[in-house]
Structures are given as structure tokens and as C-alpha cells.
Amino acid sequence: MSQYKYSTLAVHAGQHPDPLTGAVNVPVYLSSTFELTGIGADRGWDYSRAGNPTRDRLEAALATLEGGASGHAFTTGMAAIAGLVAMLRAGDHIVCSRDVYAGTVRLFDQIVSGYGIVIEYVDTSDLAAVEKALKPNTKLVHIETPSNPLMVLTDIAAVCKIAHARGIEVSCDNTFLSPALQRPLELGADIVMHSTTKYLNGHSDGLGGVLIGSKPEHKERFLFVQKAAGAVMSPFECFLVLRGIKTLPVRIRQHEENGRAVAEFLSTHPKVSKLAYPGLKSHAQYHLAVKQQQGFGSMMSFELKSRDEAARFLTALRIFLNAESLGGVESLASHSATTTHGSVSEEVRRKMGINEGRIRLSVGIEDKEDLIADLDQALATV
Ligand SMILES: Cc1ncc(COP(=O)(O)O)c(C=O)c1O
């Protein structure tokens, strides 16, 4: 299918008509087990934890969209990250972007480190710091770009060059942009991870995660992790993501148009400071965004003066919903210090640059003039 353009792939990759009935949508195979054709012989599936026909189609679709060798769908984005590090061993070392989703930090610091794996957080936008952090026992560099919520970019190709020179793999959390706007494997990354809960599902009606590997050994490793640890995406959730990705390119076009318009509006608003949106020429890494992304997306964050101002702003919003998460068709606004970064101590948050007035927006696909008017009236109450 790789000869086709992206929008065609989004509709058709992995989503050919059902060979049995001709149904144009992938059937939801709600079966935990499959009849065997003999001892040790089957029709391709034996038990749904190891493999399910609906999941296979989603995994194939996502592998194609990211340009990978295999896809592996998990119950949530967090389960996918747990799967990413499941085969590391005591004494191994991970270098992780410092400005990363706080759930990743919670998993690494409160579970993974208990297994004797050492995690070091590094500003991965600083290539010299990445180089300095690598050790003989480093097994993985895990980056998130753009980061959550400060929209700091990591130069994927440059980090891969540094890590690969020492035989170290690089994984990239691509949740904030989706494969429609950034394809880390094409830039040299070894593994891509997504919370499919966000843009890939796109409708805020399901949880999921995926790992996409670039090499045959990733397929072997992650199939084993799915079977052994068992946190696989359910067939119905797979169906929802399959349905979501058919409209990914058109949704993303609207997200992008709205995101740029909202960012431009906020950039001149007197009550808004420290607006972080890589699509603005004033963003310190604008040129890197242009180089490695196919667009700027619809995630951004900014500061109001205090927690009190943030509370007043969030309460006044009428279209934007005060809710966690991102990437759905509806616009969301959230208070970073008490939502995505609520599990991180105040001191660490301060070091990360996330203060009590920081608001994150996930701009949806509603009419952009309505969205701007909503933000304008809410800012007037601050
Ligand atoms: C960048 C990023 N990675 C991973 C996750 C975790 O995904 P999930 O909520 O599906 O477990 C999130 C969730 O917000 C996220 O924003």
C-alpha cells in the first residue's frame, strides 16, 4: 500500500473488506478463543490475548501509518509504555526526556525503578546533555516531542544519531502530533509509541495505546510482551480506533487550522504570557518544528498570573471543556498543575517550568471564530 498518499492509507491500510462477507468495515471479533483445526494447528488465531483478527487489522493499519514493521495495541498508552520497558532488566539504564507526560514519570519512578532499572531525566532538547547522559548500560532513550505541556521539541534525527553511535535504541512518544504530522521512524527512531486515546481515536470515547517497531526483533519482543503480560486492546476499542483513523487526516487539517488561529489570537492577548506553540515564529524551536513535523498540531499552553486566575478562566469557558486528555474533536482546557502534572511534586513542577497559572489547550474541530470568542470572553473574567 505504500505507493498511496497518506489520506488514502488512513482509509484503507489494514481496512480491506472482510473476505467472508464483503463488509466494508472490519468486523469486531468478540471471541476470546478460536477453534483449532488439529493439535497445534489453527486458522491464524488461537486465543485473543495472543492475537485477535480485529486487533491484527488495527496493528497493521498503525504500522503502515507510521512506516513501521509491526504494530502492537495495548489497553492504554501507559500499558504501551510499560510494554516498551518490560524486557529491560535490573542494572539497565533509561534516558528519558525531562519534560514528559507525568504518568510516564509515575510509572518509571514508582514501578519500573523498583525492578532495579535506573531512569535518568534529561533535557533532550539539549543534544550535549543527551550525549553526556549515555552510559555503557543505557538500553533506551525515550523522548516525547513536542512535550507535555510546554511544547519543547527534541531533534529526533540528532538524538537518534547520538544514541545509535553507541548501539542504543530510541523510542518516541508521538501522541501529541499523530503520524499525520510526525513520523519518527522516518527520522531514525526505532520504536514509536502512542496513546491512541488521543488523536488516533479522536472522539474521546476509548482508551488505548500502541507500540510500533521498525525491526523484526521488535515484532517478536512486543508480541511476547502482549501474550505474557496481557494488557491488550479489546476488539471493540480496536474497532473505535480503526474508525477514528479513517478521518485522521481531515480531522488533523481542521485541528491544525484552528490551532494556528487560536495561537495567533492568544499571542497578542495582554493577559496571556509564555504561550508555547511551535507554529509561532516566536517559538524558540520553530525551525526544528518545520524541519521534522508536517504541521504544528493543536496543542498549546500558556500562563495566567495565578491559580486563582486559572480557576476563573476555566469556569468561564462555554465551548472549551475543563477536562483532561487531548486530541478529540471537542476543545479542552486543563490546569496542568492539578491534572496531567498533579502527581508531580510542586518543587519538581517548578523546576520543569509548570507554574500554578499554566493552562493547556487541546483545540478541537469546532468553528475557530466561536473558539476564539469563547477564549476572549473567558479571559475577560480574569
Ligand atoms: C503524551 C502522552 N503519553 C502517554 C499518555 C498516556 O496515555 P493513556 O492515558 O492512554 O494511558 C498520555 C495521556 O495523557 C499522554 O498525553
The ligand as an SDF file (V2000), in Angstrom:
LIG
                    3D

 16 16  0  0  0  0  0  0  0  0999 V2000
    1.9670   12.2400   25.7610 C   0  0  0  0  0  0  0  0  0  0  0  0
    1.1940   11.1670   26.4590 C   0  0  0  0  0  0  0  0  0  0  0  0
    1.7020    9.9180   26.5260 N   0  0  0  0  0  0  0  0  0  0  0  0
    1.0490    8.9230   27.1630 C   0  0  0  0  0  0  0  0  0  0  0  0
   -0.1680    9.1390   27.7750 C   0  0  0  0  0  0  0  0  0  0  0  0
   -0.8640    8.0140   28.4860 C   0  0  0  0  0  0  0  0  0  0  0  0
   -1.9290    7.5470   27.7180 O   0  0  0  0  0  0  0  0  0  0  0  0
   -3.2360    6.8380   28.3390 P   0  0  0  0  0  0  0  0  0  0  0  0
   -4.0000    7.8770   29.0860 O   0  0  0  0  0  0  0  0  0  0  0  0
   -3.9440    6.3020   27.1320 O   0  0  0  0  0  0  0  0  0  0  0  0
   -2.7490    5.7470   29.2440 O   0  0  0  0  0  0  0  0  0  0  0  0
   -0.7350   10.4120   27.7400 C   0  0  0  0  0  0  0  0  0  0  0  0
   -2.0200   10.6660   28.3930 C   0  0  0  0  0  0  0  0  0  0  0  0
   -2.4690   11.7900   28.5780 O   0  0  0  0  0  0  0  0  0  0  0  0
   -0.0390   11.4530   27.0640 C   0  0  0  0  0  0  0  0  0  0  0  0
   -0.5280   12.7070   26.9990 O   0  0  0  0  0  0  0  0  0  0  0  0
  1  2  1  0
  2  3  1  0
  2 15  2  0
  3  4  2  0
  4  5  1  0
  5  6  1  0
  5 12  2  0
  6  7  1  0
  7  8  1  0
  8  9  2  0
  8 10  1  0
  8 11  1  0
 12 13  1  0
 12 15  1  0
 13 14  2  0
 15 16  1  0
M  END
$$$$
